[in-house]
Amino acid sequence: MRTVVVAEYQRCRAKDLTPSPADIAITESDELAGRITLRWLRDGALEIEAGSHVGVVDLDCVSVHVRPKLAGPELGVLEMIDYAAGLRSLRELPLLRRLAAGLSLRDLVCLLLTRECDRLLRHGLRRDYLRREDALPVVRGRLLAERQVTRQYGMLDKLECRYDERSADILDNQMCGAALHLAARTAKDPEVRATARRLAADFSSVCAVGGFDVRSAAERLTYHRANEHYRDAHRWARMLLEGSSFTDRHTRRTKTTHAFMVDMNLLFEDFVTRLLRDAFSGSNIAVREQESLSGAIRGEGGRSYTEIRPDVQLVQGHGANARRCSVDAKYKLYADKNVASSDLFQSFVYAQAAGGSDENETPAAFIVYASERNVPPRTVTLHRGDGNPAAQVTYVAVNVPEILRSEAARETLFGALRNLMMPPGGQGTTLMVRASTV
């Protein structure tokens, strides 16, 4: 199959393609709406317009790969998801970086799934007691007298029994088996596909995977000491089966397997939130998500007109003395250009709304944006008509590839964030984190 590679927010045209009726139906349906735009042209070319979603779209005649622009290779996207969710489930990263060369995002998930499932098989698949009801030649467990009379009246060669049997045909193994069967069908890399087939056969020998409903299973699944070691395998299995990432936010569920795409806007929001959590860990700042600033915008009579609801607030102290600043997470290319006016206006409003009563201190706000290199912070100031500053916005780069690669770089960033965002003195501080789309 021909492969076409395009970067986020880029547009390209692939020529000399022969779309099947299914390909045309997919591009004309709502399956890919909001994630990528595909248009078939009269000359047989496919016009591709990528947005903020990265991943793979498989058609019969072409496979479209949308590559991340700021997270490094595709493995970096999975590292961001892993870190943002606070999971740290990516083991053997140096080995994975070697194995991941040239793999698409979905093939990477299949690779990680196969490695975790192979680890489970070597450890020994979990078994649990399942309740069975069957007609047996001898009594096992409890004899169901009423059912024996109604179903086997006058017969002694079959006895209706209810018993408990230790079996590996349980939810833990079924989820892994269903995901491995999907990986065996959809992985493009021959080695990953062959490994998935082998492991799928091993799981099929001990559990049934036909008609497996991953959403229902996810609702019923609970973790405890006996199955905690399945957690990482289940995360990759769920990501592959239902298109939901670890936090169920970064990908959109789809009923087919044509598209596997991750929303980088939402992912970067969660990534910055986790960075701030870790940066202020051990301090007296508490993290509160989706908490509105009531009364920031009021209408007639002093009643609340609309809400300002930051995605996260980091709160230090209590009461009216709290000083406030906002932090917007922007997955935008601000390393080489000025911040967009709309983003500046938004941050200036947050700075004014969150500013304290100290007239001698300029209300401050922050924008944290993704970058491929280290860039010094820059500040923009809003001035009143008399020339005095009314608010200021500082935008700070996060070198995503370096942060993912180096613990030392991450600790350096934590120190920089604390120095920039922690106010002097002992007064309370509320820092708000909010992400926006491009």
Buried (B, 14 or more C-beta within 10 A) or exposed (E): EEEBEBBBBBEBEBEEBEBEEEBBEBBEEEBBEEBBBBEBEEEEBBBBBBBBBBBBBBBBBBBBBBBBBBBBBBBBBBBBBBBBBEBEBBEEBEEBBEBBEEBBBBBBBBBBBBBBBBEBBEEEBBBBEEEBEEBBEEEBBEBBEEBBEEEBEEEEEEBBBBBEBEBBBBBBBBBBBBBBBBBBEBBBBEEBBEBBBBBBEBBBEBBEBEEBEBEEBBEEBEEEEEBEBBBBBBBBBBBBBBBBBBBEBBBBEBEEBBBBBBBBBBBBBBBBBBBBBBBBEEEEBEBEEEBEBEEBEEEEEEEEEEEBBBBBBBBBBEEEEBBBBBBBBBBBBBBEEEBBEEBBEBBBBBBBBBBBEEEEEBBBBBBBBBBBEEBEEBEBEBEEEEEEEBBBBBBBBBBBBBBBBEEEBBEBBBEBBBEBBBBEEEBBBBBBBBBBEE
